[in-house]
Amino acid sequence: MPNSQSLAAGDSFAVVEPVQQCARGALRVLYLALAALFFALAIVGVVLPGLPTTPFLLLTAFFLSRASPRLHAALLANRHVGPMLRTWRERRAVTPRVKRRARLMILAAMALMAWTLSSTPWLLAAMLLLSGSGLLVVQRLPETTAAVAADVSAVKSGRGKPVQPRFSGSRKECV
């Protein structure tokens, strides 16, 4: 059973999901609550330097895929976050632009901490060490090829048209 497949080079991504049972009852409610929590944290991460956005969006997609195929498809079709999520799902990589932005945000957070925590050197050292390890993690993330990055940029800028995620098999709708 294939996990995913992509269209020809230059086309937008089409995601084919494996057939999977939806969570039911209390587990579904828990998954939806966790998806909402991680989505809220991702939104906060957009405006707060140092709080990552991408991992929270990935967790949101994970929990929505198990709780609500309809909401998961809507997240993947979103013009702001969909291209990044589809690129990660398809290639297990990020675009060079996402990596640059992440590095800049971490460096900005490090500079802000150095300026505000200069009176407490032990806390400053701990925060810089943690930020440095985050920078190392971002640096080690695999990058997509230029063609994939151009396709994602075209979709985000409105020049390209995203392919709506479609599901294989008979997948029951949870919502």
Contact map, one row per residue, 1 for C-alpha under 8 A:
1110000000000000010000000000000000000000000000000000000000000000000000000000000000000000000000000000000000000000000000000000000000000000000000000000000000000000000000000000000
1111100000000000010000000000000000000000000000000000000000000000000000000000000000000000000000000000000000000000000000000000000000000000000000000000000000000000000000000000000
1111100000000001110000000000000000000000000000000000000000000000000000000000000000000000000000000000000000000000000000000000000000000000000000000000000000000000000000000000000
0111110000000011110000000000000000000000000000000000000000000000000000000000000000000000010000000000000000000000000000000000000000000000000000000000000000000000000000000000000
0111111000000111000000000000000000000000000000000000000000000000000000000000000000000000010000000000000000000000000000000000000000000000000000000000000000000000000000000000000
0001111100011110000000000000000000000000000000000000000000000000000000000000000000000000010000000000000000000000000000000000000000000000000000000000000000000000000000000000000
0000111110111100000000000000000000000000000000000000000000000000000000000000000000000000000000000000000000000000000000000000000000000000000000000000000000000000000000000000000
0000011111100000000000000000000000000000000000000000000000000000000000000000000000000000000000000000000000000000000000000000000000000000000000000000000000000000000000000000000
0000001111100000000000000000000000000000000000000000000000000000000000000000000000000000000000000000000000000000000000000000000000000000000000000011000000000000000000000000000
0000000111110000000000000000000000000000000000000000000000000000000000000000000000000000000000000000000000000000000000000000000000000000000000000011001000000000000000000000000
0000001111111000000000000000000000000000000000000000000000000000000000000000000000000000000000000000000000000000000000000000000000000000000000000000001000000000000000000000000
0000011001111100000000000000000000000000000000000000000000000000000000000000000000000000000000000000000000000000000000000000000000000000000000000000001100100001111000000000000
0000011000111110000000000000000000000000000000000000000000000000000000000000000000000110010000000000000000000000000000000000000000000000000000000000000000000000011000000000000
0000111000011111000000000000000000000000000000000000000000000000000000000000000000000000000000000000000000000000000000000000000000000000000000000000000000000000001111000000000
0001110000001111100000000000000000000000000000000000000000000000000000000000000000000100010000000000000000000000000000000000000000000000000000000000000000000000000011100000000
0011100000000111110000000000000000000000000000000000000000000000000000000000000000000000000000000000000000000000000000000000000000000000000000000000000000000000000011110000000
0011000000000011111000000000000000000000000000000000000000000000000000000000000000000000000000000000000000000000000000000000000000000000000000000000000000000000000001110000000
1111000000000001111100000000000000000000000000000000000000000000000000000000000000000000000000000000000000000000000000000000000000000000000000000000000000000000000000111000000
0000000000000000111110000000000000000000000000000000000000000000000000000000000000000000000000000000000000000000000000000000000000000000000000000000000000000000000000111110000
0000000000000000011111000000000000000000000000000000000000000000010000000000000000000000000000000000000000000000000000000000000000000000000000000000000000000000000000000010000
0000000000000000001111100000000000000000000000000000000000000000010000000000000000000000000000000000000000000000000000000000000000000000000000000000000000000000000000000011000
0000000000000000000111110001000000000000000000000000000000000000011110000000000000000000000000000000000000000000000000000000000000000000000000000000000000000000000000000001110
0000000000000000000011111011001000000000000000000000000000000000011000000000000000000000000000000000000000000000000000000000000000000000000000000000000000000000000000000000000
0000000000000000000001111111100000000000000000000000000000000000001000000000000000000000000000000000000000000000000000000000000000000000000000000000000000000000000000000000000
0000000000000000000000111111100000000000000000000000000000000000000000000000000000000000000000000000000000000000000000000000000000000000000000000000000000000000000000000000000
0000000000000000000000011111110000000000000000000000000000000000000000000000000000000000000000000000000000000000000000000000000000000000000000000000000000000000000000000000000
0000000000000000000000111111111000000000000000000000000000000000000000000000000000000000000000000000000000000000000000000000000000000000000000000000000000000000000000000000000
0000000000000000000001111111111100000000000000000000000000000000011000000000000000000000000000000000000000000000000000000000000000000000000000000000000000000000000000000000000
0000000000000000000000011111111110000000000000000000000000000000001000000000000000000000000000000000000000000000000000000000000000000000000000000000000000000000000000000000000
0000000000000000000000000111111111000000000000000000000000000000000000000000000000000000000000000000000000000000000000000000000000000000000000000000000000000000000000000000000
0000000000000000000000100011111111100000000000000000000000000011011000000000000000000000000000000000000000000000000000000000000000000000000000000000000000000000000000000000000
0000000000000000000000000001111111110000000000000000000000000011001100000000000000000000000000000000000000000000000000000000000000000000000000000000000000000000000000000000000
0000000000000000000000000000111111111000000000000000000000000000000000000000000000000000000000000000000000000000000000000000000000000000000000000000000000000000000000000000000
0000000000000000000000000000011111111100000000000000000000010010000000000000000000000000000000000000000000000000000000000000000000000000000000000000000000000000000000000000000
0000000000000000000000000000001111111110000000000000000000111111000000000000000000000000000000000000000000000000000000000000000000000000000000000000000000000000000000000000000
0000000000000000000000000000000111111111000000000000000000010000000000000000000000000000000000000000000000000000000000000000000000000000000000000000000000000000000000000000000
0000000000000000000000000000000011111111100000000000000000000000000000000000000000000000000000000000000000000000000000000000000000000000000000000000000000000000000000000000000
0000000000000000000000000000000001111111110000000000000110110000000000000000000000000000000000000000000000000000000000000000000000000000000000000000000000000000000000000000000
0000000000000000000000000000000000111111111000000000000110010000000000000000000000000000000000000000000000000000000000000000000000000000000000000000000000000000000000000000000
0000000000000000000000000000000000011111111100000000000000000000000000000000000000000000000000000000000000000000000000000000000000000000000000000000000000000000000000000000000
0000000000000000000000000000000000001111111110000000100100000000000000000000000000000000000000000000000000000000000000000000000000000000000000000000000000000000000000000000000
0000000000000000000000000000000000000111111111000001111110000000000000000000000000000000000000000000000000000000000000000000000000000000000000000000000000000000000000000000000
0000000000000000000000000000000000000011111111100000100000000000000000000000000000000000000000000000000000000000000000000000000000000000000000000000000000000000000000000000000
0000000000000000000000000000000000000001111111110010100000000000000000000000000000000000000000000000000000000000000000000000000000000000000000000000000000000000000000000000000
0000000000000000000000000000000000000000111111111111100000000000000000000000000000000000000000000000000000000000000000000000000000000000000000000000000000000000000000000000000
0000000000000000000000000000000000000000011111111011100000000000000000000000000000000000000000000000000000000000000000000000000000000000000000000000000000000000000000000000000
0000000000000000000000000000000000000000001111111000000000000000000000000000000000000000000000000000000000000000000000000000000000000000000000000000000000000000000000000000000
0000000000000000000000000000000000000000000111111110000000000000000000000000000000000000000000000000000000000000000000000000000000000000000000000000000000000000000000000000000
0000000000000000000000000000000000000000000011111111000000000000000000000000000000000000000000000000000011011000000000000000000000000000000000000000000000000000000000000000000
0000000000000000000000000000000000000000000010011111000000000000000000000000000000000000000000000000000011011000000000000000000000100000000000000000000000000000000000000000000
0000000000000000000000000000000000000000000111011111100000000000000000000000000000000000000000000000000000000000000000000000000000000000000000000000000000000000000000000000000
0000000000000000000000000000000000000000010011001111111100000000000000000000000000000000000000000000010000000000000000000000000000000000000000000000000000000000000000000000000
0000000000000000000000000000000000000000111111000011111110000000000000000000000000000000000000000000000000000000000000000000000000000000000000000000000000000000000000000000000
0000000000000000000000000000000000000000010000000001111111000000000000000000000000000000000000000000000000000000000000000000000000000000000000000000000000000000000000000000000
0000000000000000000000000000000000000000010000000001111111100000000000000000000000000000000000000000000000000000000000000000000000000000000000000000000000000000000000000000000
0000000000000000000000000000000000000110110000000001111111110000000000000000000000000000000000000000000000000000000000000000000000000000000000000000000000000000000000000000000
0000000000000000000000000000000000000110010000000000111111111000000000000000000010001000000000000000000000000000000000000000000000000000000000000000000000000000000000000000000
0000000000000000000000000000000000000000000000000000011111111100000000000000000000001000000000000000000000000000000000000000000000000000000000000000000000000000000000000000000
0000000000000000000000000000000000100100000000000000001111111110000000000000000000000000000000000000000000000000000000000000000000000000000000000000000000000000000000000000000
0000000000000000000000000000000001110110000000000000000111111111000000000000000000000000000000000000000000000000000000000000000000000000000000000000000000000000000000000000000
0000000000000000000000000000000000100000000000000000000011111111100000010011000000001000000000000000000000000000000000000000000000000000000000000000000000000000000000000000000
0000000000000000000000000000000000100000000000000000000001111111110000000000000000000000000000000000000000000000000000000000000000000000000000000000000000000000000000000000000
0000000000000000000000000000001101100000000000000000000000111111111000000000000000000000000000000000000000000000000000000000000000000000000000000000000000000000000000000000000
0000000000000000000000000000001100100000000000000000000000011111111110110000000000000000000000000000000000000000000000000000000000000000000000000000000000000000000000000000000
0000000000000000000000000000000000000000000000000000000000001111111110110000000000000000000000000000000000000000000000000000000000000000000000000000000000000000000000000000000
0000000000000000000111100001001000000000000000000000000000000111111110000000000000000000000000000000000000000000000000000000000000000000000000000000000000000000000000000000000
0000000000000000000001110001101100000000000000000000000000000011111110000000000000000000000000000000000000000000000000000000000000000000000000000000000000000000000000000000010
0000000000000000000001000000000100000000000000000000000000000001111111110000000000000000000000000000000000000000000000000000000000000000000000000000000000000000000000000000111
0000000000000000000001000000000000000000000000000000000000000001111111111000000000000000000000000000000000000000000000000000000000000000000000000000000000000000000000000000111
0000000000000000000000000000000000000000000000000000000000000000000111111100000000000000000000000000000000000000000000000000000000000000000000000000000000000000000000000000111
0000000000000000000000000000000000000000000000000000000000000001100111111110000000000000000000000000000000000000000000000000000000000000000000000000000000000000000000000000000
0000000000000000000000000000000000000000000000000000000000001001100111111111000000000000000000000000000000000000000000000000000000000000000000000000000000000000000000000000000
0000000000000000000000000000000000000000000000000000000000000000000011111111100000000000000000000000000000000000000000000000000000000000000000000000000000000000000111000000000
0000000000000000000000000000000000000000000000000000000000000000000001111111110000000000000000000000000000000000000000000000000000000000000000000000000000000000000000000000000
0000000000000000000000000000000000000000000000000000000000001000000000111111110011000000000000000000000000000000000000000000000000000000000000000000000000000000000000000000000
0000000000000000000000000000000000000000000000000000000000001000000000011111110011101100000000000000000000000000000000000000000000000000000000000000000000000000000110000000000
0000000000000000000000000000000000000000000000000000000000000000000000001111111001100000000000000000000000000000000000000000000000000000000000000000000000000000011110000000000
0000000000000000000000000000000000000000000000000000000000000000000000000111111111100000000000000000000000000000000000000000000000000000000000000000000000000000000000000000000
0000000000000000000000000000000000000000000000000000000000000000000000000000111111100000000000000000000000000000000000000000000000000000000000000000000000110000010000000000000
0000000000000000000000000000000000000000000000000000000000000000000000000000011111100000000000000000000000000000000000000000000000000000000000000000000000010000000000000000000
0000000000000000000000000000000000000000000000000000000010000000000000000011011111111000000000000000000000000000000000000000000000000000000000000000000000000000000000000000000
0000000000000000000000000000000000000000000000000000000000000000000000000011111111111100000000000000000000000000000000000000000000000000000000000000000000000000000000000000000
0000000000000000000000000000000000000000000000000000000000000000000000000001111111111110000000000000000000000000000000000000000000000000000000000000000100110000010000000000000
0000000000000000000000000000000000000000000000000000000000000000000000000000000011111111000001100000000000000000000000000000000000000000000000000000000100000000000000000000000
0000000000000000000000000000000000000000000000000000000011001000000000000001000011111111100000000000000000000000000000000000000000000000000000000000000000000000000000000000000
0000000000001010000000000000000000000000000000000000000000000000000000000001000001111111110000000000000000000000000000000000000000000000000000000000000000000000000000000000000
0000000000001000000000000000000000000000000000000000000000000000000000000000000000111111111111100000000000000000000000000000000000000000000000000001000100000000000000000000000
0000000000000000000000000000000000000000000000000000000000000000000000000000000000011111111111000000000000000000000000000000000000000000000000000000000000000000000000000000000
0000000000000000000000000000000000000000000000000000000000000000000000000000000000001111111100000000000000000000000000000000000000000000000000000000000000000000000000000000000
0001110000001010000000000000000000000000000000000000000000000000000000000000000000000111111100000000000000000000000000000000000000000000000000000000000000000000000000000000000
0000000000000000000000000000000000000000000000000000000000000000000000000000000000000011111110000000000000000000000000000000000000000000000000010000000000000000000000000000000
0000000000000000000000000000000000000000000000000000000000000000000000000000000000000011111111000000000000000000000000000000000000000000000001000000000000000000000000000000000
0000000000000000000000000000000000000000000000000000000000000000000000000000000000000011001111100000000000000000000000000000000000000000000011110000000000000000000000000000000
0000000000000000000000000000000000000000000000000000000000000000000000000000000000010011000111110110000000000000000000000000000000000000000011110000000000000000000000000000000
0000000000000000000000000000000000000000000000000000000000000000000000000000000000010010000011111110000000000000000000000000000000000000000000111001100000000000000000000000000
0000000000000000000000000000000000000000000000000000000000000000000000000000000000000000000001111111000000000000000000000000000000000000000000110000100000000000000000000000000
0000000000000000000000000000000000000000000000000000000000000000000000000000000000000000000000111111100000000000000000000000000000000000000000000000000000000000000000000000000
0000000000000000000000000000000000000000000000000000000000000000000000000000000000000000000001111111110000000000000000000000000000000000000000000000000000000000000000000000000
0000000000000000000000000000000000000000000000000000000000000000000000000000000000000000000001111111111000000000000000000000000000000000011010100000000000000000000000000000000
0000000000000000000000000000000000000000000000000000000000000000000000000000000000000000000000011111111100000000000000000000000000000000000000000000000000000000000000000000000
0000000000000000000000000000000000000000000000000000000000000000000000000000000000000000000000001111111110000000000000000000000000000000000000000000000000000000000000000000000
0000000000000000000000000000000000000000000000000001000000000000000000000000000000000000000000000111111111000000000000000000000000000000010000000000000000000000000000000000000
0000000000000000000000000000000000000000000000000000000000000000000000000000000000000000000000000011111111100000000000000000000000000010011000000000000000000000000000000000000
0000000000000000000000000000000000000000000000000000000000000000000000000000000000000000000000000001111111110000000000000000000000000000000000000000000000000000000000000000000
0000000000000000000000000000000000000000000000001100000000000000000000000000000000000000000000000000111111111000000000000000000000000000000000000000000000000000000000000000000
0000000000000000000000000000000000000000000000001100000000000000000000000000000000000000000000000000011111111100000000000000000000100110000000000000000000000000000000000000000
0000000000000000000000000000000000000000000000000000000000000000000000000000000000000000000000000000001111111110000000000000000000000000000000000000000000000000000000000000000
0000000000000000000000000000000000000000000000001100000000000000000000000000000000000000000000000000000111111111000000000000000000000000000000000000000000000000000000000000000
0000000000000000000000000000000000000000000000001100000000000000000000000000000000000000000000000000000011111111100000000000000000100000000000000000000000000000000000000000000
0000000000000000000000000000000000000000000000000000000000000000000000000000000000000000000000000000000001111111110000000000001100100000000000000000000000000000000000000000000
0000000000000000000000000000000000000000000000000000000000000000000000000000000000000000000000000000000000111111111000000000000000000000000000000000000000000000000000000000000
0000000000000000000000000000000000000000000000000000000000000000000000000000000000000000000000000000000000011111111100000000000000000000000000000000000000000000000000000000000
0000000000000000000000000000000000000000000000000000000000000000000000000000000000000000000000000000000000001111111111000001001100000000000000000000000000000000000000000000000
0000000000000000000000000000000000000000000000000000000000000000000000000000000000000000000000000000000000000111111111000001000100000000000000000000000000000000000000000000000
0000000000000000000000000000000000000000000000000000000000000000000000000000000000000000000000000000000000000011111111000000000000000000000000000000000000000000000000000000000
0000000000000000000000000000000000000000000000000000000000000000000000000000000000000000000000000000000000000001111111100000000000000000000000000000000000000000000000000000000
0000000000000000000000000000000000000000000000000000000000000000000000000000000000000000000000000000000000000000111111111011000000000000000000000000000000000000000000000000000
0000000000000000000000000000000000000000000000000000000000000000000000000000000000000000000000000000000000000000111111111001000000000000000000000000000000000000000000000000000
0000000000000000000000000000000000000000000000000000000000000000000000000000000000000000000000000000000000000000000111111000000000000000000000000000000000000000000000000000000
0000000000000000000000000000000000000000000000000000000000000000000000000000000000000000000000000000000000000000000011111111000000000000000000000000000000000000000000000000000
0000000000000000000000000000000000000000000000000000000000000000000000000000000000000000000000000000000000000000000011111111100000000000000000000000000000000000000000000000000
0000000000000000000000000000000000000000000000000000000000000000000000000000000000000000000000000000000000000000000000011111110000000000000000000000000000000000000000000000000
0000000000000000000000000000000000000000000000000000000000000000000000000000000000000000000000000000000000000000000010011111111000000000000000000000000000000000000000000000000
0000000000000000000000000000000000000000000000000000000000000000000000000000000000000000000000000000000000000000110011011111111100000000000000000000000000000000000000000000000
0000000000000000000000000000000000000000000000000000000000000000000000000000000000000000000000000000000000000000000000001111111110000000000000000000000000000000000000000000000
0000000000000000000000000000000000000000000000000000000000000000000000000000000000000000000000000000000000000000000000000111111111000000000000000000000000000000000000000000000
0000000000000000000000000000000000000000000000000000000000000000000000000000000000000000000000000000000000000100100000000011111111100000000000000000000000000000000000000000000
0000000000000000000000000000000000000000000000000000000000000000000000000000000000000000000000000000000000000100110000000001111111110000000000000000000000000000000000000000000
0000000000000000000000000000000000000000000000000000000000000000000000000000000000000000000000000000000000000000000000000000111111111000000000000000000000000000000000000000000
0000000000000000000000000000000000000000000000000000000000000000000000000000000000000000000000000000000000000000000000000000011111111100000000000000000000000000000000000000000
0000000000000000000000000000000000000000000000000100000000000000000000000000000000000000000000000000000001001100000000000000001111111110000000000000000000000000000000000000000
0000000000000000000000000000000000000000000000000000000000000000000000000000000000000000000000000000000000000000000000000000000111111111000000000000000000000000000000000000000
0000000000000000000000000000000000000000000000000000000000000000000000000000000000000000000000000000000000000000000000000000000011111111100000000000000000000000000000000000000
0000000000000000000000000000000000000000000000000000000000000000000000000000000000000000000000000000000001000000000000000000000001111111110000000000000000000000000000000000000
0000000000000000000000000000000000000000000000000000000000000000000000000000000000000000000000000000001001000000000000000000000000111111111000000000000000000000000000000000000
0000000000000000000000000000000000000000000000000000000000000000000000000000000000000000000000000000000000000000000000000000000000011111111100000000000000000000000000000000000
0000000000000000000000000000000000000000000000000000000000000000000000000000000000000000000000000000000000000000000000000000000000001111111110000000000000000000000000000000000
0000000000000000000000000000000000000000000000000000000000000000000000000000000000000000000000000010011000000000000000000000000000000111111110000000000000000000000000000000000
0000000000000000000000000000000000000000000000000000000000000000000000000000000000000000000000000010001000000000000000000000000000000011111110000000000000000000000000000000000
0000000000000000000000000000000000000000000000000000000000000000000000000000000000000000000000000000000000000000000000000000000000000001111111000000000000000000000000000000000
0000000000000000000000000000000000000000000000000000000000000000000000000000000000000000000011000010000000000000000000000000000000000000111111100000000000000000000000000000000
0000000000000000000000000000000000000000000000000000000000000000000000000000000000000000000111000000000000000000000000000000000000000000000111110000000000000000000000000000000
0000000000000000000000000000000000000000000000000000000000000000000000000000000000000000000011110010000000000000000000000000000000000000000011111000000000000000000000000000000
0000000000000000000000000000000000000000000000000000000000000000000000000000000000000000001011110000000000000000000000000000000000000000000001111101100000000000000000000000000
0000000000000000000000000000000000000000000000000000000000000000000000000000000000000000000000100000000000000000000000000000000000000000000000111111100000000000000000000000000
0000000000000000000000000000000000000000000000000000000000000000000000000000000000000000000000000000000000000000000000000000000000000000000000011111110000000000000000000000000
0000000011000000000000000000000000000000000000000000000000000000000000000000000000000000000000000000000000000000000000000000000000000000000000001111111000000000000000000000000
0000000011000000000000000000000000000000000000000000000000000000000000000000000000000010000000100000000000000000000000000000000000000000000000011111111100000000000000000000000
0000000000000000000000000000000000000000000000000000000000000000000000000000000000000000000000110000000000000000000000000000000000000000000000011111111110000000000000000000000
0000000000000000000000000000000000000000000000000000000000000000000000000000000000000000000000000000000000000000000000000000000000000000000000000111111111000000000000000000000
0000000001110000000000000000000000000000000000000000000000000000000000000000000000000000000000000000000000000000000000000000000000000000000000000011111111100001000000000000000
0000000000010000000000000000000000000000000000000000000000000000000000000000000000110010000000000000000000000000000000000000000000000000000000000001111111110000000000000000000
0000000000000000000000000000000000000000000000000000000000000000000000000000000000000000000000000000000000000000000000000000000000000000000000000000111111111000000000000000000
0000000000000000000000000000000000000000000000000000000000000000000000000000000000000000000000000000000000000000000000000000000000000000000000000000011111111111100000000000000
0000000000010000000000000000000000000000000000000000000000000000000000000000001000100000000000000000000000000000000000000000000000000000000000000000001111111111110000000000000
0000000000000000000000000000000000000000000000000000000000000000000000000000001100100000000000000000000000000000000000000000000000000000000000000000000111111111000000000000000
0000000000000000000000000000000000000000000000000000000000000000000000000000000000000000000000000000000000000000000000000000000000000000000000000000000011111111000000000000000
0000000000000000000000000000000000000000000000000000000000000000000000000000000000000000000000000000000000000000000000000000000000000000000000000000000001111111100000000000000
0000000000000000000000000000000000000000000000000000000000000000000000000000000000000000000000000000000000000000000000000000000000000000000000000000000001111111100000000000000
0000000000010000000000000000000000000000000000000000000000000000000000000000000000000000000000000000000000000000000000000000000000000000000000000000001001111111110000000000000
0000000000010000000000000000000000000000000000000000000000000000000000000000000000000000000000000000000000000000000000000000000000000000000000000000000001100111111000000000000
0000000000011000000000000000000000000000000000000000000000000000000000000000101000100000000000000000000000000000000000000000000000000000000000000000000000100001111100000000000
0000000000011100000000000000000000000000000000000000000000000000000000000000100000000000000000000000000000000000000000000000000000000000000000000000000000000000111110000000000
0000000000000100000000000000000000000000000000000000000000000000000000001001100000000000000000000000000000000000000000000000000000000000000000000000000000000000011111000000000
0000000000000111000000000000000000000000000000000000000000000000000000001001100000000000000000000000000000000000000000000000000000000000000000000000000000000000001111100000000
0000000000000111100000000000000000000000000000000000000000000000000000001000000000000000000000000000000000000000000000000000000000000000000000000000000000000000000111110000000
0000000000000011111000000000000000000000000000000000000000000000000000000000000000000000000000000000000000000000000000000000000000000000000000000000000000000000000011111010000
0000000000000001111000000000000000000000000000000000000000000000000000000000000000000000000000000000000000000000000000000000000000000000000000000000000000000000000001111110000
0000000000000000011000000000000000000000000000000000000000000000000000000000000000000000000000000000000000000000000000000000000000000000000000000000000000000000000000111110000
0000000000000000001000000000000000000000000000000000000000000000000000000000000000000000000000000000000000000000000000000000000000000000000000000000000000000000000000011111000
0000000000000000001110000000000000000000000000000000000000000000000000000000000000000000000000000000000000000000000000000000000000000000000000000000000000000000000000111111100
0000000000000000000011000000000000000000000000000000000000000000000000000000000000000000000000000000000000000000000000000000000000000000000000000000000000000000000000000111110
0000000000000000000001000000000000000000000000000000000000000000000111000000000000000000000000000000000000000000000000000000000000000000000000000000000000000000000000000011111
0000000000000000000001000000000000000000000000000000000000000000001111000000000000000000000000000000000000000000000000000000000000000000000000000000000000000000000000000001111
0000000000000000000000000000000000000000000000000000000000000000000111000000000000000000000000000000000000000000000000000000000000000000000000000000000000000000000000000000111
